[in-house]
Amino acid sequence: MVEQDGCHWCEMWDSEISHIYPKTEEGRRAPLRRVELRDLPDDITFKTRPVFTPTFVLVDAGQELGRIEGYPGEEFFWFLILEMLNSHPDATVPQL
């Protein structure tokens, strides 16, 4: 999860999803790693530099496979994350 201080949508995701996410199948398939927008890690090659927060990036072997930009609300988030994971069933490295 790419985030930044003061991000209203990040705060909404935290209040609605963060406590549930690790307990779900999606959370087990793609454990969450949080990174700051202005301090992106060197061990991930992004297709393009993230601009929006939150951005949820699925990564395998250090390469971005897919992303969700923004937080569309609880119900739509679960649909999008499952769709992204099902598009990459062999991904083994945590999602951001």
Buried (B, 14 or more C-beta within 10 A) or exposed (E): BBBBEEBEBBBBBBEBBBEEBEEBEBBEBBEBBEBEBEEBEEEBEBEEEBEBBBBBBBBBEEEBBBBBBBBEEEEEBBEBBBEBBEEBEEBEBBBB
